[in-house]
Amino acid sequence: MSIFLTPFARTRLFPRTPRANTIRDCSAEEFEAYLNTHAPDRVLDGYAPFCKLHVYRNWTSTRCLTVPVTEDNRHLLRSAYEARSREELPVLVRWFEGVEPPVADYLVVILYDREQMAKEGSPIDADWGVVGCLYTATPEEIPMAPITMMRNALGVEEGGSGVAIDRDAYQRAVQFWESNANWR
């Protein structure tokens, strides 16, 4: 099985100007090589048949992706309209500024199969393409953000995958994201 770090994931996980909330102590090339030479601790089914999640023990100093919202830190939440790429429409996002989460215990790598990558206009030669990575305290998936589910339902023309919204998964995601936020 071969894994390719897609340009979409590369710019988000390994930006030109490193950020504290991206993967640390590892280059994009080293990350891709690690995924191709180390078996994951667990493989989880993703939100659609073309999606798999490979769970690895964190071999970097990358910090957890999310922080619980509390009365003590709520004042540190910020929001803005942002797009993940030039082709996508901006959506409302929120994040913490001024917090430092613990080092993640796991990296949960989000993979799409070759056929889905081609469908989305990003053909790859590998079996799987990395489209994202979650940095977590547990070897589990963080619920997809509700806005990402909506974007996926809009289809590939709007930067999504074409998968319809699962109402139960959406409600679970809302519960999680009401009490957690990303950080920068």
N, C-alpha and C positions, 0 to 999 in steps of 0.2 A: 504494500500500500504506500502510495506517495502523497505528500502533503505540500501544498504551495501557499506561501504567504501572499495573498492578493494585494494589489495596489490599494484597494479600499481599506483593508485592515492595516496595511503597512503605514499609511499616513495617520491613522488614528492611534495605533499602538506604539509607533516609533516616529513621532513627528520630527521634522528638521530641527526645531528648537525643542529640546527635551523638556518635559513638564513633570512635576512631582506625581501626577496621577496617571502616568503611563508606565509601561514596563521598564524596569531599572536593571542595571548591571548586565545588560545583554543587548547585543545588536540585533537588527532584524535578521541578518544572515545566520547568526548563532541560534536565534529562536527557531527559525525554520529547520536548521540542521538538527536541533534537539528533538523537535517533533518527529523528524524522520528517522531518528536513531534510538529513541526511547519509547517503550510501550506505555500507554497511559495506565494509570492506576484503575480507572473505571471508564467505561463508555456508556453514555446515557443517550436515550432517544431525544431528539430535539422536538420542536413544535410542528414539524412536518416530516414526511418520509425522507426527504432529501437532506435533512439536517441531523448531524450527530454532535455530541459534546464529548470531548476527550478531557478527562480530569487528570491533572498532574499535580504532584506535590510541588509547591513553589520552590524553585531552585534559584530565585532572585531575591532582592529586597523590596519587590513590588508590594505596595500597600493595598489593603482592602478597597474595593471600588465604592462601597457605600458606607454611610454613617447613619445610625438611628437619629431621628429628629426628637429632641427633648426640649423642655422649657428653657434649659440652660444654654442651648445652642441655636434655637429657632431664629434669633436675631442675626445669625450669620448666613442665613439663606439668601441667595440672590437668584434672579431670573432674567431671561432675555429670549428673544426669538433668534434661533440659529439653524443653519443647515449643515448637514454632515459633509456635503460636497457642493460644488458649484451648480450641479444639475438639479439638486433637490430644493424644494420649497422650505423656507424657514418655519420651524415649529417652536412653541413655547417650551423651554427647558428650565430646570432649576438645579442649583448646586450650592454647596457650602463653600465659603471662603474662610480661612483662618482656623481650620481644624486639621489634625493629623491623625488619621486612622492607624490601627495596628498593621503590621506586616501581614499580608495574606498567607494563609496556610496552603491554599490551592490556586492553581491557574486552570480555569475551565475554558478550553479552546472550542470556539464555535466553528464548525465545519459545514460547508455545503458540498454536495457531490458535483462531479464534473458536468452532468446534464443540467443541473440548476444554474450553475455558473454560466453555461452557454446561453440558457434561456434568458438570463439577466444581462446578456451582452458582454460578458467577461469570460470568454473561453479560456480554459487552462489545459495544460498537457498532463497534469497530475490527476490522481483519483479524487482528491479532496482539496478544496480551497478554504483557507482560513478567512472568515469574514468578521471575526471579533474574538475577544477574550474577556472573561470575567475573572476578577481577582477576589477570592472569597475566603471566609474563615471555615467553611464547611465544604465537603466535596459534592456540592449540589449546585444546580442552576439558580441564579437570581432571576426572579420573574422578569420577563421582557417588559420594558416600559410600555404603558398603554398607547402612547403616541407611535411607538414602533409597530405595534400590532395594527394600528389604523393605517400607517404608511404601507405595511405589507399588504393589507386588504385593498389599497388603491391600485396595486399592480406594479409591474416592473417599470412602466413609463414614469412613475413618480418615485422611483428609488426603492420600491418594495419588492416582495417576492411573489405576490399574487395569491397568497394564502388568506382565506376568509377569516374573520375574527371568530374565535372560540369564546363565547360569552362567559363561560365559567372561568377559563384561563384569564380573561380580561378582568373579571371581578377580583380574582386572586391577586393579579398584578396591581390593581388599584389599592387593595388593602396594604400590600407591601410598600408601594411607592408613596402612599399617604404618610407613612411613618419612617421612611428612609429617603436619603438623597445622595447623589454623587457629590464629589468634592473636587476642588481645584486649588 
